[in-house]
């Protein structure tokens, strides 16, 4: 009798510990995230655009907003090439016109090209006709105030719009 009771209790515990996979929330596979001066910042609305034509200049722009209604703050990661198509690889300052722009408001805009350190880097890890994946880091500076923000651990995986 004790063996049956023990077996019944173990069976009930096993059933209760099973997780219903239908209860799991679907996760968005796309992301745009970074640490801005050490503070984790996630951009919930993200997309990319690319000049797929066969003529220069070639631009790849990854954009993310910190809210869902396409309002500031927003970040743009931009790779430009005047003569060749954008490919996987590393893009660094000062070889790029603008690698990053972070707009908190219309009066507070930080860019990599205002940065005297020339330390901004974007790595395109994967590039298909559906999405782009990469990393970014470096210093961005507000042209008016000369205040800088250090971006670390920047990562993106976004679809083309």
N, C-alpha and C positions, 0 to 999 in steps of 0.2 A: 504494500500500500504506500509506503514511504517513497519507493522508487517511482510509482505512478504520479504521486503528488509533485515530486521533484521534477519529473519529466514534463508534467503539465505546466509548472511554473516556468521552467526554462523555455518551453515553447511559446508561452505568452510573452515573456521578456524578449525573445527573438523577434516575434511579430511586432511588438511595440517599438523596437529599435530600428525597424526597417523604415527607410525614408521614401516617401512618395516623390518620385522624380517629376511628376506633373506640378508639384507645388513650387518647384524652383523657378525663379524669375529669369526670363531670357536676358542674357547680357549682350550689350552692344560690343561687337568686336573692335570697333574703331575708337581711337582715343587721341587726345592732344593734351599733354601734361608736362609740367616743368616745375622746378623750384625757383622762385623769384626772391632773391636775397634770403634763401633758406626756407621760405614758406611754400609749402606744396600748393600749387595752383592747377586746377583742372578746368579745361575748356569743354563745355558740354555740347556745343553745336560746332561741329568741325566739318570741313570739306576742303577740296583742293581744286585748283584749276590749272590747266596746262595748254600751252599753244602747240597743238598737234600738227599744225600746218608744216609744210616743207620749206617755209621761208623764215628768215631771222627777223627780229630777235626772238629767241626762245625763252619763255618764262615758265617757271613752276612756282605756284603760290599756294601755300597751305595756310588756311585761315581758321581760327577758333574764337568763339565768344564765351565769356564766362556766364552767360545767361542764355535762355532759350529764345528770346525775342530779338536776336541780332542787334543788340545794343552794346555800347562800350561798357566795360573794358573788352578789348579784343587784341589778338596777336596775329601777325602775319609772318610766316617764314617764306622768304622769296629767294629763288635761285634764278639768275639770268645768265644767258650766254648769247653773245652777239653773232656768233658764227656757227656754232654746233648745237645739236639737240642735247637736251639735258639727259644725263645717264646716271647710273649708280656711281657713287664716288664721293669724295670729300670736296667741299666748297668752302673757301676761307676768305677772310678779309686780308688785304685790301683788294683782292681780285674781283670782288663783286660790288655792284653799285649799292645794293641794299640786301642784307641777309635777314634782318629782323626788324619789325616795327611792333611796338606794344603801346597801344593807345588806352590810357585810363579815362581820358576825356578829350574833348577837342583842344583843350589848352594844355594837356599834359601828355606828350607823345615822346616815347623813348625809341631811338633807333641805333642800330649797330654802326651806321656810317658816321655818327657823331662821336664815336668812341675813339679816343686817341690810342687806346691799347691795341687796336687791330687784332683782337683775340677771338672774334666770333667765328664759329665753325658749324656747318651743316653737313651731315652725312646722309646721303640718299642710299639706303640699304636695299630697298626693293622698289621697282617702278614697273607697273603694268598699265594697261589701258583702263583698268578698273579702280586701282588705288595706288597709294604711295606710302612707304614706310621709311622712317629715318630717325635721326637724333640731332640735337642742336644744343649749343652752350656758348657762353661768352658774356661780354659786358655790353649793355645798351645804355645810352645816355640821352637825357632830355637836352635838346639844343639850347633852349632858353635858360633853364636853371643850372645846367651842367651837372645835375644830380644823376648818378649812375645806379643801375640795377644789375646785379650779377645773376645770370641764368645758369643753372646747373641741372643735370639729369633731365634735360628736355627730350621728350620722345613723342613721336606721332605715327599714327597709322590711320589714314583718312581716305575716304572714297573720292573719286572725281565727281564733281557736280555736273 
